[in-house]
Amino acid sequence: MTKEEVTNEDSEISTEEKTSVFDRERNLRLLKFAIVSGGGFGLTELFVFLSLLVFDIYYARDLILFRIWVFDIYTGHFALLIAIAIVMIYNYAINKIWTFRKVEKQADFKVPTQFIKFAIVGASGALVNYGLFHLFFVVIGWNVFVATAIGFIVSVLTNFILNDIWTFNPRFAKKAET
């Protein structure tokens, strides 16, 4: 092989690596992220159910906790907020420990900052989910379950991409000491 052939071969490899958006590692992280998100969805439903059960037992509708100014907060909304808070912490911890484990070894992330980023991404994903649900269910008139599924799938993908390039990106953290 001549020197030019070796140089061309090296440049082809580096170009191929740079253009690959979803390499094997990222695909594995996406699969893990989707599993964690699916589990989080199930836990959200469970915590909403349990919260509503507790509220019904203690007649929460009459408690001052559920009244802000002159507006009543429906127990379903409050139950969902509790569930989202619990599941957000769960999803962050599991994704940090399992999904992004290899990335976590490359840098020292500040946990409070990283969690705030994760929560911002999660909130944006919720807006994407709700927007798509509204579009497909209310505007277009598709089945509620189909609209929910489309919103969930797209929001999981957008959440993964944003978390992969912002929340868990070693470039935004201090290099790990070896």
N, C-alpha and C positions, 0 to 999 in steps of 0.2 A: 504494500500500500504506500502510495506517495503521501507526502506531507499535506497536500491539498485535500486528498480523499479523507484523511483522518480529521482534518479541520472541518470539512463538510459534514462528516458523520457526527462529530461533536455538536456542531451547530444545529443539526436536525434534532438531536436528542433534547438539547436545551430548549429549542423552539417548541417541541412537542410537550415538554413538561410545563412550559409557561402557558400554553393554550388550553391545557386540560383543566376544565373548571371542576369536574367531579372525578377525582382520582379514586383509587381503591379505598384509601383511608377516609376520605370525605364521604364516600358512599356508605361506609360502615358507620360513621358518625351520624349520617342522616337516618339510617335504619334504627340505630339506638335512640336517637332523638324522637323518632316517630313512635317507638315503643313506649318511651317515657311519657310522651304527650297523650297517647291512647290511655295509658294507665292514669294519667292526670285527669283526663276527661271522666273516666269511671269514678275516680275518687271525688271529683267535683259533684257528680250526681249523688254519690253516697253521703257526702257532707251536707248537701242541701237537704236531702231527705231527713238525716239525723237532726239537723238544726230545726227544721220545721216540726219534727216530732217533739223536740224539747220545748219549742215555743208554744205548741198546742198544750202541752202538759202544764206549763206555768202561766197560761193565759197572757202571753206576751203582748197581745194587741192592746191590753189596758195599761201596760207599763210605760212610764215616762220615757224610758230609753228609746222607744219607737216613735217619739214625737219630737220633731225639730221645728221650731217656730210654729207655724200654723199648718204645716204639711205633715201628713202621716206617711211614714215609711212602711210599705207593705212588708210583712214578714218574709215573703218570698225573696224580695230584693235584699233584705238584710241577711237572709240565709245564704244567698248566692255570694254576697260580699265576704262572709266568713269563709265559705268554701274556697273562693278564689284566693284569699290570703293564705290559707293553709296549703293549698295545692301549689301556689307560686313558690313557697318555701321548699316544698317537697320536690317540685320539678327542678328548681335551681340546684338543690343538694345532689339529686341523683344525676343530673346532667354534668355537674362539676366532677363528681366521683367516677361516673361510669362512661358517659358519652365523650367527654372532653379530657379524659384522664391523661392521655399522651401529651396533649397541648398544655395541660396544667403543669407538667413536669418541666416544660421549657421556660417558664417564667413564673415570677412571684406576683400574683394578682392581689390587689387589695380587695378583700371580700366585700366590704360595704359598697365600694364603687362598682364592683362587678355585679353585685346583686341589684343595685339601682339600674344599671344598664339592662340587666335581664328583665327587670320589671317594666322598664320603658318599652323594650321589644315586645314583651308579653301584652302590654296595653295596646300597642300598635297592631299586634296580631289579632287582638279581640275586636278592634275597629274594622280590620279587613274581614274578619269572620262575620261580624254583624252586617257590614256593608254588602257582602256577597249574599248573605241570607236574605236581606231586604230586597236586593235586586231580583234574585231568583224566585223568592216566595211571594213577595208583595207585588213587585212590578210585573214580572213575567207570569207569575201564577203557577209555578211548578209545585210539586209535592213538598210539604214541609220537611220531610226526612231527607229528600234529595238536596234541597237547598241547604240544610244543616250540614250534610256530609260534604258538599262542595266547599262551603265556608270553612269547615274544620280542616279539610285537606290542604287548601290553599294557605290558610293561616299557619299551619304546621310548617309548610315549605318556606314561607316568608320568615317565620320566626327562626327556623334553622339557619337560613342564609344570613340574616342579620346577626344572630348570636355567633355564628362561625366567623364572620368578618369583623365584628365589633366587640362583643362581650368577652369571648374567649380567645381573642387574637393575641398572641404573644407580643406583637409589635406595640400594643397598648399597655404593656406591663413591664416591670423591671425584670431583667434577665435573671434566671435562676442561678444561684451559686452552686457550682459543682464541686 
